[in-house]
Amino acid sequence: MIILVDFTLFLCIVNFYHCKTAKISNRLLCSLYFSFLLCYYNSVKEQKANDGKKKTVNVRKLVTLAFFSALSLVSFIIEAVLPPLFIPGAKIGLANIFTLLALIAYGPIEAFSVFLIRALLGSFITGNVGALVYSLTAGAISLGVEVLLVMLFVPKISVTAVSVACGVIHNLAQNALFVLFNGATEMLVYFPYLGLIGAVSGAFVGLVVYLLTKHLPEKLFSLK
């Protein structure tokens, strides 16, 4: 895997973001810096390991993935401070734009790398570690479905359709996990609303990714 979180650097990031005096603007800027630095640091380690095996690493691809991870993390933090959409915890999922883009541009491993960086660091940065079990599990399920749909059906179906399906799956899976772990059966009433919000959010994410794939340089998608 391209991105492996170095334990020491990870602890430094966690300690920094738990500083109560840090403003949200500083957190956003440092999120971009630390995320990029983390990806670059581990890509260098991987490149050194591959040099001994006479393999080459596409530096442009690594830098692009680092940029995707940084933007995904920053988007996650921005959404964390915004009010929810009608239902507590409901978000548009802007960070998923860069995960889906990484999947289309490079493949499943790279997409999961971007997702893990955002999910793990984002939870610690926002101080919402308790919800990590829900977001990480639901995110992994929806991303797994997304990978299958992209590999088996795209371009027979559109990227937007894939994003809609995964938006619905993510919201329903996250709510189901909450009900399962907490026994809060009253939350089942939110299933239709969460499904609808997931569809709208997925449509927005899919449309943005579609537009990006049409306007970004073609050479970006030739680095697999």
Order of alpha helices (4+ residues) and beta strands (2+ residues): alpha-alpha-alpha-alpha-alpha-alpha-alpha-alpha
